[in-house]
Structures are given as structure tokens and as C-alpha cells.
Amino acid sequence: MALSVSRRHFFGASAGLLLSSRTLPADTQVPAALIKGDSRRKNITDALKLIDKEIALKLQGKKSVVIKPNIVNTGRQLASTHVDALQGILDYLADRWKGPVFIAEASAGYTPEGYANFKYQQAVDDHKKQNVKLVCLNEEAETEVIQVLNGDLHPQPVRLAKRLCDPDAFVISSAILKTHNTVIATMNIKNMALGAPLHSKRGEAKRWNDKRAYHGGVRQTHYDIMLTAQHLHKNWGIGVIDGWEGMEGNGPNSGTPVAHKVAIASTDMVSADRIGAEVMGIDPAHLGYLQWCEQVGAGTWDRGKIALRGEAVEKLQIKYRQHTDIDRMLQWMGPLTELPPKLG
């Protein structure tokens, strides 16, 4: 028998999640590092070193490290995590972590093609003592199911990569500064939330793609990102953003490069993205999914609770040209007028 869930009950339950969210004590601040330098790889390592003490505390007791790159396009380097960003993370881990390291992605395309095109094997070869392996999460096909809202605002199950849900893993997001065609900007949270849903394995008789459930409308996409982050965030270790060459305009795939030469890192992915938005000259209040992540305890968006180390945002800020659909994207902030009149 089909499960019947009323709209009032579903959103009422969601409101309860908001009310029960975790908040930081007033005197607690989350560290975030922002630097600029002459090497993409070294920038990443140096940013991580600025939050070294906090990383060490979170690494304790973990059994594996999972580095989640962003390969939104298996053929275009500007749209995808550069191998030197992964090299920088592995350089940092070299003297600090002795367990297995998995570079794991579930691209919308065929992930191994991205690994080959972007020369990820070089990072594995350069760190042979670190037991690094490349994993395609779609081909691994181990899942954990959550419910999100589809475009009709009905609950829909989606299959997430089980490796990204492993409580014993220390997950590192290796993201990029990019504009986006639905949620204004994409960095760590978008990388994790839309990288975790899987699609069918290559050659599988019945093709399916659970990422599609997230693309039903600007409000729904923000909300589903928040729901997914709420499920995933418990094992998140570090959010890293490579801004050596950002993307502006019609991101996350078809935009143009911005020579920025910055790197951002934080033990809180939401905080890293908050700083990233400021560095791009984007109003952080426009990123609804980031604010909602804080409300459900998946990270810290409040700027007053983020302790920035390294450079000042104002010194390194470049105002990125936004997507041509920005006005339509920002409609998530206004009243929802396309539904019938409220009843009852």
C-alpha cells in the first residue's frame, strides 16, 4: 500500500527539525582559513595548516579518509576539481594520517573518464606511501536511502553513496569557487549534497539517476540540499575550496575563468562556503541552502561565529559575474505564488 503523507504533516515534521537544530555556544567560533599564493597546490596545503590543530582533533578515531572531488563535467577542467588541489590535500595529510585514503566521486557522467582526463592517477602515484585509491561511487553501487522532495513536492527516495555516509570516515570536500544555474553559487555543500546521490552503473540494463530528483525548482533544490547535508554532515571533516581559477557567469559547467589564486579551508563546510561566497562578492543571504544547513545543525553560517585566519576577505574579494538566470534563481526568497489558494 502506498504511503500517504499530507503536505501539512511533511512540512510540520521539517519545522520540527529546524526547532531542534544544534547551535554553537555564544563564545565558540569555527576556524576558517583564507590565503592567496603563487601555487594552487601549495595554497591548499597552507590553508589547511592554518587550521591544523582543529583538524587533528576531528581526525582522532577515524578509520579512513575520503576526499570528495567535484567532477560535474568529466571533460572540462575548469568545471572540475584540479589534480593539484588533491595533491595539496594529500601533501598535508602525508605526515598526519597513516590510514587508507579514498578519492571518491559519483559524477553525473562516467567518473573514471574524469579521473583519466584530469590525471588523478598522478596524485595516487605521487603519494604511494599513503595508500590512496580512486573509487567511482556509481560503480561501487553501495547505497543508503533518504527521502527528499521531488518537483511536485512529494517525498521521493534517493540512493546516496554509502561510503560518504560511513560514520568511521573523515570526509574532505575538494570544491571550487563557481557560480551556479540554480542555487547561485556552488562550493562544498553543493559538492557533497549533489555528489552523493547515485546513478546506474555503466552497462546496467535499467538506467536511473537519483540526482534528477533534486532539480525540480529553485525552492525545492535549496531544501533538498539542506535535507541531504543534514544526513551527511556527521562525518564531515574539512571543507576545502580551490579558488586558483574560479568560474563566473553560467556555471557550474559553462562559465568563464576568474584568475583568483586563493584557497579556503575550514573544519566546517558551511563556514568555508560562507567565506567563499563573500570572496566571490556574492551576498551570502542569497544562498538559502547554506542558511538552512545552519538551522538544522549541519554547519555554521553566522559570520559572527566564524574566526577567519590568514587574509581578510576585503583584500582578496573579486565580484564574480553571476548567471544570466540570477533574477529567477532569487525568487526562492519571495512569496510562493504559483500554488492554489490555501485551504483549511
C-alpha positions as CSV (number, residue, x, y, z in Angstrom):
1,M,0.0,0.0,0.0
2,A,1.4,3.4,-0.9
3,L,2.4,5.7,1.9
4,S,0.3,8.8,2.2
5,V,1.9,11.9,3.6
6,S,0.0,15.1,3.9
7,R,1.7,18.4,2.9
8,R,1.0,19.9,6.4
9,H,2.4,16.8,8.1
10,F,5.5,16.7,6.0
11,F,6.4,20.4,6.4
12,G,5.4,20.2,10.0
13,A,7.9,17.5,10.6
14,S,10.5,19.6,8.8
15,A,9.8,22.5,11.0
16,G,10.4,20.3,14.0
17,L,13.8,19.6,12.6
18,L,14.5,23.3,12.5
19,L,13.4,23.8,16.0
20,S,15.6,21.0,17.3
21,S,18.8,22.2,15.4
22,R,22.2,22.3,17.1
23,T,23.6,25.8,17.9
24,L,27.1,26.7,19.0
25,P,27.7,28.3,22.4
26,A,27.9,32.1,22.1
27,D,31.6,32.1,22.8
28,T,32.5,29.4,20.3
29,Q,33.9,30.3,16.9
30,V,34.6,28.0,13.9
31,P,38.0,28.4,12.3
32,A,38.3,29.2,8.6
33,A,41.4,29.9,6.6
34,L,41.8,32.2,3.5
35,I,45.1,32.6,1.7
36,K,46.5,33.7,-1.6
37,G,49.7,32.4,-3.1
38,D,51.7,31.5,-6.2
39,S,50.9,27.8,-6.3
40,R,47.5,26.1,-6.4
41,R,48.9,23.0,-4.7
42,K,50.8,24.9,-2.0
43,N,47.8,27.2,-1.4
44,I,45.7,24.2,-0.4
45,T,48.3,22.8,1.9
46,D,49.0,26.2,3.5
47,A,45.3,26.9,4.1
48,L,45.0,23.5,5.9
49,K,48.0,24.2,8.0
50,L,46.3,27.3,9.4
51,I,43.6,25.1,10.9
52,D,45.9,22.2,11.8
53,K,45.0,21.9,15.5
54,E,41.3,21.7,14.8
55,I,41.8,19.1,12.0
56,A,43.9,16.9,14.3
57,L,41.1,16.8,16.9
58,K,38.5,15.8,14.3
59,L,40.7,13.1,12.8
60,Q,41.1,11.2,16.0
61,G,39.4,7.8,16.0
62,K,38.7,7.7,12.2
63,K,39.4,4.6,10.1
64,S,39.6,6.2,6.7
65,V,39.8,9.5,4.9
66,V,37.5,10.1,1.9
67,I,38.3,13.0,-0.4
68,K,35.3,14.0,-2.5
69,P,36.2,16.0,-5.6
70,N,33.7,17.8,-7.8
71,I,33.6,16.4,-11.3
72,V,30.5,18.0,-12.7
73,N,31.9,17.6,-16.2
74,T,34.3,14.7,-17.0
75,G,35.8,16.6,-19.9
76,R,36.1,20.3,-18.8
77,Q,38.8,21.0,-16.3
78,L,37.5,24.5,-15.3
79,A,34.3,22.9,-14.1
80,S,36.0,20.1,-12.1
81,T,38.5,19.7,-9.2
82,H,42.1,20.0,-10.4
83,V,44.6,17.3,-9.6
84,D,46.8,19.9,-7.9
85,A,44.1,20.6,-5.3
86,L,44.1,16.9,-4.5
87,Q,47.9,16.9,-4.4
88,G,47.7,19.8,-1.9
89,I,45.4,17.9,0.4
90,L,47.5,14.7,0.2
91,D,50.6,16.7,0.9
92,Y,49.0,18.0,4.1
93,L,47.9,14.5,5.2
94,A,51.3,12.9,4.5
95,D,52.7,13.3,8.0
96,R,49.3,13.4,9.8
97,W,47.4,10.3,8.6
98,K,48.6,6.8,8.2
99,G,45.3,5.0,7.2
100,P,43.7,4.5,3.9
101,V,42.7,7.4,1.7
102,F,39.9,7.1,-0.9
103,I,39.4,9.7,-3.7
104,A,35.7,9.1,-4.3
105,E,33.2,10.7,-6.7
106,A,29.8,10.0,-8.3
107,S,29.9,12.2,-11.3
108,A,26.8,12.8,-13.4
109,G,28.9,11.3,-16.2
110,Y,31.3,8.3,-16.1
111,T,33.6,9.1,-13.2
112,P,36.6,7.0,-14.4
113,E,36.7,9.2,-17.6
114,G,37.1,12.3,-15.4
115,Y,39.8,10.6,-13.4
116,A,41.7,9.8,-16.6
117,N,41.1,13.2,-18.3
118,F,42.2,15.2,-15.2
119,K,45.2,12.9,-14.4
120,Y,44.1,11.9,-10.9
121,Q,46.2,8.8,-11.0
122,Q,49.2,11.2,-10.8
123,A,48.2,12.1,-7.3
124,V,47.9,8.5,-6.3
125,D,51.4,7.7,-7.8
126,D,53.0,10.7,-6.1
127,H,51.7,9.5,-2.7
128,K,52.4,5.8,-2.8
129,K,53.2,5.6,0.9
130,Q,49.7,6.9,1.7
131,N,47.6,4.0,0.4
132,V,45.5,6.2,-1.9
133,K,42.8,4.7,-4.1
134,L,40.4,6.1,-6.7
135,V,36.8,5.0,-6.3
136,C,33.8,5.5,-8.6
137,L,30.9,5.6,-6.2
138,N,28.4,4.9,-9.0
139,E,30.2,1.7,-10.0
140,E,30.7,0.7,-6.3
141,A,26.9,0.9,-6.0
142,E,26.7,0.7,-2.2
143,T,23.8,2.8,-1.1
144,E,21.9,4.4,1.8
145,V,18.5,5.8,1.2
146,I,16.9,9.1,2.3
147,Q,13.7,10.9,1.4
148,V,13.8,14.3,-0.4
149,L,11.1,16.3,-2.2
150,N,10.7,16.0,-5.9
151,G,9.5,18.7,-8.2
152,D,5.9,18.0,-7.2
153,L,6.8,18.4,-3.5
154,H,6.2,14.7,-3.0
155,P,8.6,12.6,-0.9
156,Q,10.9,10.6,-3.1
157,P,13.6,8.1,-2.0
158,V,17.1,8.7,-3.3
159,R,20.1,6.5,-3.1
160,L,23.2,8.1,-1.6
161,A,26.8,6.7,-1.7
162,K,27.2,4.6,1.4
163,R,30.9,5.5,1.6
164,L,30.0,9.1,2.1
165,C,27.7,8.2,5.0
166,D,30.3,6.0,6.8
167,P,30.5,7.2,10.4
168,D,34.1,6.0,10.6
169,A,35.2,8.0,7.6
170,F,36.7,11.5,7.7
171,V,35.3,13.2,4.7
172,I,37.1,16.0,2.9
173,S,35.3,18.0,0.2
174,S,37.6,19.4,-2.5
175,A,35.4,22.0,-4.1
176,I,35.8,25.0,-6.4
177,L,34.6,28.6,-6.5
178,K,31.8,28.5,-9.1
179,T,28.6,30.3,-9.9
180,H,25.6,28.0,-10.4
181,N,22.5,27.8,-12.6
182,T,20.0,27.0,-9.8
183,V,21.4,27.9,-6.3
184,I,23.5,31.0,-7.2
185,A,26.9,29.5,-6.1
186,T,28.4,26.0,-5.7
187,M,31.1,25.1,-3.3
188,N,31.4,22.4,-0.6
189,I,27.8,21.8,0.4
190,K,26.6,21.6,-3.2
191,N,29.5,19.3,-4.0
192,M,28.6,16.9,-1.1
193,A,24.8,17.0,-1.5
194,L,24.6,16.5,-5.3
195,G,27.7,14.3,-5.4
196,A,26.3,11.8,-3.0
197,P,23.1,10.7,-5.0
198,L,24.0,7.9,-7.4
199,H,23.0,6.8,-10.9
200,S,23.1,3.5,-12.6
201,K,26.3,1.6,-13.3
202,R,27.7,1.6,-16.8
203,G,26.0,-1.2,-18.7
204,E,23.2,-1.6,-16.3
205,A,20.0,-2.7,-18.1
206,K,17.7,-0.2,-16.4
207,R,19.1,3.3,-16.4
208,W,18.3,5.6,-13.5
209,N,19.7,8.8,-12.0
210,D,18.7,9.9,-8.5
211,K,20.4,13.3,-9.0
212,R,17.5,14.3,-11.1
213,A,15.2,14.3,-8.1
214,Y,17.0,17.5,-6.9
215,H,16.2,19.6,-10.0
216,G,12.5,20.4,-9.6
217,G,12.6,24.1,-8.8
218,V,14.7,26.7,-7.1
219,R,13.0,26.4,-3.7
220,Q,12.9,22.6,-3.8
221,T,16.6,22.4,-4.7
222,H,17.7,24.5,-1.8
223,Y,15.5,22.4,0.5
224,D,16.8,19.1,-0.7
225,I,20.4,20.2,-0.5
226,M,19.7,21.0,3.2
227,L,18.0,17.6,3.8
228,T,20.9,15.8,2.3
229,A,23.5,17.8,4.2
230,Q,21.6,17.1,7.4
231,H,22.0,13.4,6.7
232,L,25.6,13.5,5.6
233,H,27.3,16.1,7.9
234,K,28.1,13.9,10.9
235,N,31.3,12.6,9.3
236,W,32.4,15.8,7.5
237,G,36.0,16.6,8.4
238,I,37.2,19.5,6.2
239,G,35.7,21.8,3.5
240,V,38.4,22.9,1.0
241,I,37.8,25.4,-1.8
242,D,40.3,25.8,-4.6
243,G,39.9,29.3,-5.9
244,W,43.1,29.4,-8.0
245,E,40.9,29.7,-11.1
246,G,37.2,30.2,-10.3
247,M,34.2,30.2,-12.6
248,E,31.8,33.1,-13.2
249,G,28.8,33.6,-15.4
250,N,26.9,30.5,-16.5
251,G,28.3,28.0,-14.1
252,P,28.7,25.3,-12.9
253,N,29.6,24.0,-16.3
254,S,29.6,26.7,-19.0
255,G,31.1,29.7,-17.2
256,T,34.3,31.5,-17.8
257,P,37.5,31.6,-15.7
258,V,38.4,34.1,-13.0
259,A,42.2,34.2,-12.1
260,H,41.8,34.5,-8.3
261,K,44.7,32.4,-6.8
262,V,43.0,31.9,-3.4
263,A,42.3,28.9,-1.2
264,I,39.8,28.4,1.6
265,A,39.6,25.7,4.3
266,S,37.6,25.0,7.4
267,T,36.6,22.2,9.6
268,D,33.0,23.4,8.9
269,M,31.9,23.1,5.3
270,V,29.1,25.6,5.7
271,S,31.6,28.2,7.2
272,A,34.0,27.6,4.3
273,D,31.2,28.2,1.8
274,R,30.1,31.4,3.7
275,I,33.6,32.8,3.3
276,G,33.7,31.6,-0.3
277,A,30.5,33.5,-1.2
278,E,32.0,36.7,0.3
279,V,35.2,36.2,-1.6
280,M,33.2,35.9,-4.8
281,G,31.3,39.1,-4.0
282,I,28.0,37.2,-3.6
283,D,25.6,38.1,-0.9
284,P,25.6,35.1,1.5
285,A,22.0,35.7,2.2
286,H,21.2,34.6,-1.3
287,L,22.4,31.1,-0.6
288,G,19.3,29.7,1.1
289,Y,20.6,26.2,1.4
290,L,23.6,27.4,3.5
291,Q,21.4,29.3,6.0
292,W,19.1,26.3,6.3
293,C,22.1,24.0,6.9
294,E,22.9,26.0,10.0
295,Q,19.2,25.8,11.1
296,V,19.3,22.0,11.1
297,G,22.7,21.8,12.7
298,A,24.8,20.9,9.6
299,G,27.2,23.7,10.0
300,T,27.8,27.4,10.9
301,W,26.6,30.2,8.5
302,D,26.6,33.0,11.1
303,R,29.6,35.2,10.2
304,G,29.9,36.2,13.9
305,K,30.7,32.6,14.7
306,I,33.5,32.2,12.1
307,A,37.1,33.1,13.1
308,L,38.9,33.9,9.9
309,R,42.6,33.2,9.7
310,G,45.1,34.4,7.1
311,E,43.9,37.1,4.7
312,A,40.9,39.5,5.0
313,V,38.0,38.9,2.6
314,E,38.1,42.5,1.6
315,K,41.7,42.2,0.4
316,L,41.0,39.2,-1.9
317,Q,37.4,39.8,-3.0
318,I,36.6,39.7,-6.7
319,K,33.0,40.3,-7.7
320,Y,32.1,37.4,-9.9
321,R,29.7,37.9,-12.8
322,Q,26.6,35.9,-11.9
323,H,24.5,33.5,-14.0
324,T,22.1,35.1,-16.6
325,D,19.2,33.5,-14.8
326,I,20.1,35.1,-11.4
327,D,16.8,37.0,-11.1
328,R,14.8,33.8,-11.5
329,M,17.0,32.0,-9.0
330,L,16.5,34.6,-6.4
331,Q,12.7,34.0,-6.5
332,W,13.2,31.4,-3.8
333,M,13.4,34.3,-1.3
334,G,10.0,35.7,-2.2
335,P,6.4,34.5,-1.7
336,L,5.4,31.3,-3.3
337,T,2.7,32.5,-5.7
338,E,2.3,29.6,-8.1
339,L,0.3,27.3,-5.8
340,P,-3.5,27.4,-5.4
341,P,-5.0,29.4,-2.5
342,K,-4.5,27.9,0.9
343,L,-7.4,26.0,2.3
344,G,-8.4,24.7,5.7
